[in-house]
């Protein structure tokens, strides 16, 4: 075989291997790519988990406000004959209603304290019935930001639909609107979700 021809055959084959420098560069690029991918996956997991938790908080709060609105709708005269509405304020309402479908009318208290919406219940005792027990309080919504957002939990209206600004006007109350701002972390987007609902005190309509 011709010597020159043999050299041409062997030459490219001898240069086909990867040098040490190329190997180091390749490993470095691969490592950086893996770090970037891993960081992206971790960020996606964290943001997705927060979004799922935030959605869960909103759903839970919606359930709580639905319970509250249904109860407000059923406001009624107390078992001892007291007027259905006891008191109300921007973040607090106290009235009588049947919450457990028994023969007694309970005293019901909805209020925001800290970052929770509470339902407080007192059952009547004795004959004649009195409401002297200690409220049994239950959290019906969490991550409520009404206080920090300066958002009134309740707004009130009379029979003509005019907003009641004088909280002493107990006899005029007919409609209640609830507004709940829900946010697990006010330092992270998105902004608080506002849940709104309303109820007419149907046992007082026309009176």
Secondary structure, 3 states (H helix, E strand, C coil): CCHHHHHHHHHHHHCCCCCHHHHHHHHHHHHHHHHHHHHHHHHHHHHHHHHHHHHHHHHHHHHHHHHHHHHHHCECCCCCCCCCEEEEECCEEEEEECCCCCCCCEEEEEEEECCEEEEEEECCECCCCECCCCCEEEEEEECECCCCCCCCCEEEECCCCCECCCCCCHHHCCEEEEEEEECCCCCCCCCCEEEEEEEECCCCCCC
